[in-house]
Amino acid sequence: MGNAEKRGRQASVDGFAHEHIVVGILMKKYQNVSLVDLPLSTYDIIIVRKQNESEDIIRAQVKTAKQSVSFTGGTRGGVDRQYRSGVKKYRQSTTTSDVVIGIHPIDDKTYELYFVPTILIERLDQDSISINKIRELKENYEILENCKDKSWIVERCVEYGILDSTKEDNK
């Protein structure tokens, strides 16, 4: 097995492991959390939160974040890049998921989670963001819990300096 193939396999294993780690972390906090077993789904996890008499379902996509959080899906990495499912590259949006969770491995036992709402991704209009630019989103569970509240997210992201308050598209 070649070096590139080993790296590709390890990246695949890391991706699956990171999904499980995120589920475990979120399950400790929210209890009703599950991996999605739908191979063509645009999200990996659902979080079901009770709110008064109803349930709020948050759809989350997990991305390994070494230096940045990627917002794209539909492509294959690793050695086998030929993809025949018919799914094409896309950017996460409010139609595909509610939040992208970047999992940043510090070491083999320590991880940081970055919650990037798709509302923010649509406004940024880019395929990734450096974790240094979204420090305020690290372990920010208030962002996760309000990820579908457009005005609240925009207000917080302007406050954090992630979005420019002078841009018209932030409104």
WOFENVEN-V753998 format. One record per backbone hydrogen bond with DSSP energy under -0.5 kcal/mol. CO is the residue of the C=O (numbers start at 1). NH is the residue of the N-H. E is the energy in kcal/mol with one decimal. If there is no record, write none. Layout:
CO;NH;E
CO;NH;E
This chain:
2;6;-2.2
3;7;-2.3
4;8;-2.3
5;9;-2.5
6;10;-2.5
7;11;-2.5
8;12;-1.9
9;13;-2.5
10;14;-3.0
11;15;-2.3
12;16;-2.1
13;17;-2.8
14;18;-3.0
15;19;-1.7
16;20;-1.8
17;21;-2.4
18;22;-2.6
19;23;-2.3
20;24;-2.4
21;25;-2.5
22;26;-2.8
23;27;-2.7
24;28;-1.7
25;29;-1.0
26;30;-3.6
27;31;-1.9
30;32;-2.7
31;33;-1.8
32;48;-2.9
34;46;-2.4
35;37;-0.6
36;38;-0.7
38;41;-2.1
44;36;-3.2
45;60;-2.9
46;34;-2.2
47;49;-0.6
47;58;-2.9
49;56;-3.3
51;54;-2.4
54;51;-3.1
55;57;-0.5
56;49;-3.0
56;58;-0.6
57;59;-0.5
58;47;-2.2
58;60;-0.6
59;98;-2.6
59;99;-1.6
60;44;-2.2
60;45;-2.5
61;101;-3.5
63;103;-2.6
64;66;-0.6
67;131;-2.3
68;70;-0.6
69;129;-1.6
71;92;-3.7
73;90;-2.2
79;81;-1.4
81;83;-0.5
90;73;-2.5
93;96;-1.1
93;97;-2.3
98;118;-2.0
99;61;-2.3
99;101;-0.5
100;102;-0.7
100;116;-3.0
101;63;-2.6
101;103;-0.6
102;104;-0.7
102;114;-2.5
103;65;-2.8
103;105;-0.7
104;106;-0.6
104;112;-2.2
110;106;-2.7
110;107;-1.4
112;104;-3.2
113;139;-3.3
114;102;-2.7
114;116;-0.7
115;117;-0.6
116;100;-2.9
117;120;-0.6
117;121;-1.8
118;122;-2.5
119;123;-1.3
120;124;-2.5
121;125;-2.0
121;126;-0.6
127;71;-3.6
129;69;-2.9
130;133;-1.3
131;134;-0.8
132;135;-0.6
134;137;-2.2
135;138;-1.5
137;115;-1.7
137;140;-1.5
139;141;-1.4
140;143;-0.7
140;144;-1.5
141;145;-2.7
142;146;-1.4
144;147;-1.4
146;149;-2.2
148;150;-1.0
149;153;-2.7
150;154;-2.5
151;155;-2.4
152;156;-2.4
153;157;-2.7
154;158;-2.1
155;159;-2.3
156;160;-2.5
157;162;-2.1
157;163;-1.9
158;161;-1.0
163;165;-0.5
164;167;-1.2
167;170;-1.2
168;171;-1.6
